[in-house]
Amino acid sequence: MEKDRFDILIVGVGGQGVLLASEIISEAAIAAGLDVKKSEVHGMSQRGGIVSSHVRLAPKVYSPTIQLGRADFIMAFEQAEGLRALNWMKPEGIAIVSTTTLVPAIVTSSKEFEYPEDAIDQMKAKADNVIVVEADRIAGELGNPRLVNTILLGVLSSLLPFERDIWLQTIRKKVKERFVEVNLKAFERGEQIQQGTVAT
């Protein structure tokens, strides 16, 4: 993996903060001196639909979209969405996936679709590098279920060459003031997971 070029695909469902996470990554990369392009698919985000964001970082980026099979990282805020996105990742890529389960309405209202009960096991069978994070549990411990995105950002931050202060300053800038401190705690918990100081 080149140390100054990163393609990151973020997936989840509406309300999980996919777009905020992509903004934080982009701002941090710009502060670190890289060019950034991103492309977002909102879907029916206000109704819990699928949301994804392509974020490309490099000294110079020409296209906002990642080629199939070329993502360095997949960040999945929901495990079935992580499984669905896995073919976007290169063989040596790293998937960071929350154990979060959010069954979409199309599954609950139809007999045509089934939610995969073993999405994370399937991801592990198909990819060598899968970091599984019990982000819902950690968010619950911190008192806010909407922290899954920041927890996974903390994990990702340990895999990117940006100074920690850049991440912290960007979170302070992009998150609403009353939620800054709890988001910083969530980010730190994610950092600790990747550094092996706490259990996932």
KAVEN-V124592 format. One record per pair of residues at least 24 apart in sequence whose ideal C-beta (glycine too) atoms are under 6 Angstrom apart, sorted by the first residue. I is the first residue (numbers start at 0). J is the second residue. D is the distance in whole Angstrom. If there is no record, write none. Layout:
i->{I I}
j->{J J}
d->{D D}
This chain:
i->{0 2 3 4 5 5 6 6 6 6 6 7 7 8 8 8 8 8 8 9 9 10 10 10 10 11 11 11 11 12 12 12 13 13 13 13 13 15 16 17 17 20 20 21 21 22 23 23 24 25 26 27 27 27 27 28 30 31 31 34 34 36 36 37 38 38 74 76 76 77 78 78 79 79 81 82 82 82 85 85 93 94 94 95 95 95 95 96 97 97 97 98 99 99 131 132 133 137 141 141 141 143 146 149 149 149 150 150 150 152 153 153 153 154 154 154 157 157}
j->{71 160 58 57 56 71 55 65 69 70 71 54 72 53 65 70 73 84 87 52 74 51 75 80 84 50 76 77 80 47 77 101 44 45 47 48 50 76 148 50 52 148 152 52 54 173 169 173 54 54 169 161 165 166 169 56 165 161 165 59 60 60 63 63 63 64 151 147 148 101 118 119 115 118 122 118 121 122 122 125 128 126 129 130 151 154 155 131 132 134 147 133 135 147 199 199 199 188 181 184 185 181 185 182 185 186 185 188 189 186 186 189 190 189 192 193 190 193}
d->{6 6 6 4 5 5 5 4 6 5 5 4 5 6 6 4 5 6 5 5 5 5 5 4 5 6 3 5 6 5 6 5 3 6 5 5 6 4 4 4 6 4 6 4 5 6 5 5 5 6 5 5 5 6 5 4 5 5 6 5 5 4 4 6 4 5 5 5 6 5 4 5 6 5 6 4 5 5 6 6 4 6 5 5 5 5 6 6 5 4 5 5 5 6 6 5 6 5 6 6 6 6 4 5 4 5 5 6 4 6 4 2 4 4 6 5 6 4}
